[in-house]
Amino acid sequence: MVNYSMEGRTYRYFKGPGQPLYPFGYGLSYAKFSYSNLVLNPTTVKAGGNVVVNVTVTNSGPYDSDEVIQVYINWPDCPVLMPKLQLVAVARQTIAVKYPSVVNLIIHAEQMRVWDDNKGFIYLPGLLNVYVGGQQPDQETSTGSNVLHGSINVVV
């Protein structure tokens, strides 16, 4: 039998030991960005509904610079194999020095589904973690940035 499982084969399913050498979102910048005021709307979403993500990004570096804002989700108690993190939204935006910028992104309903071998794509009820920042959560980088965490409740 051929094993098509992705477990342990890509950074999305990597469980260690150690860290991926260059995870998604790895990069260099001449600026330092900070994230604040994460708002998820709604915080309880019915299966099939979208979630709007609002976050404030501030450039405290010496130059105006582009930042790639990334939104990841994960299912803490998922009964089926899912990626450790799933990238669901991304936006590249020029952020002027010391002028906070509010960025709006959307987590689309179909991105909150999981694959069940017997049923296909389904919505699972329960908690869904949301991470917003310039890189993956818990990623060590050479540039300064923080990752915000929130959660939504999916109702089926």
TACOR-V405993 format. One record per residue. N is the residue number from 1. PHI is phi as a letter, one per 20 degrees, with the letter a starting at -180 (999 if undefined). OMEGA is omega in whole degrees, 0 to 359 (NA if undefined). Layout:
N&PHI&OMEGA, N&PHI&OMEGA
This chain:
1&999&180, 2&e&180, 3&e&179, 4&e&180, 5&f&178, 6&e&183, 7&g&179, 8&m&185, 9&d&179, 10&c&180, 11&f&180, 12&f&182, 13&d&185, 14&f&180, 15&d&176, 16&o&8, 17&f&179, 18&n&181, 19&c&173, 20&g&182, 21&f&179, 22&c&179, 23&f&179, 24&g&181, 25&n&179, 26&f&179, 27&a&181, 28&d&180, 29&b&174, 30&e&184, 31&c&174, 32&d&182, 33&d&173, 34&c&182, 35&d&179, 36&b&173, 37&l&177, 38&f&177, 39&c&175, 40&d&184, 41&c&0, 42&e&176, 43&e&169, 44&d&186, 45&c&175, 46&f&179, 47&g&182, 48&n&180, 49&e&177, 50&e&175, 51&c&177, 52&e&180, 53&d&175, 54&d&178, 55&b&177, 56&e&179, 57&d&180, 58&c&178, 59&e&179, 60&d&178, 61&e&183, 62&e&185, 63&c&168, 64&f&186, 65&b&175, 66&e&174, 67&c&175, 68&d&182, 69&e&185, 70&c&176, 71&d&179, 72&d&172, 73&c&168, 74&b&181, 75&d&185, 76&f&183, 77&c&184, 78&e&181, 79&f&178, 80&d&181, 81&f&178, 82&c&177, 83&g&175, 84&g&176, 85&c&177, 86&c&177, 87&f&184, 88&c&178, 89&b&180, 90&b&177, 91&b&175, 92&d&183, 93&b&174, 94&e&182, 95&d&178, 96&f&180, 97&f&174, 98&m&175, 99&d&181, 100&g&181, 101&c&177, 102&e&182, 103&d&180, 104&d&178, 105&c&181, 106&c&167, 107&e&182, 108&f&185, 109&g&184, 110&f&179, 111&f&180, 112&e&179, 113&e&176, 114&c&181, 115&e&174, 116&d&184, 117&g&182, 118&e&186, 119&d&185, 120&n&180, 121&f&180, 122&c&172, 123&e&175, 124&d&177, 125&f&175, 126&p&185, 127&f&176, 128&c&178, 129&e&179, 130&c&179, 131&c&181, 132&c&179, 133&r&180, 134&e&177, 135&b&178, 136&f&175, 137&f&178, 138&m&179, 139&e&175, 140&e&180, 141&c&177, 142&e&178, 143&d&181, 144&e&176, 145&a&177, 146&c&179, 147&d&179, 148&e&180, 149&c&173, 150&b&178, 151&b&175, 152&c&178, 153&d&180, 154&e&180, 155&d&180, 156&e&NA
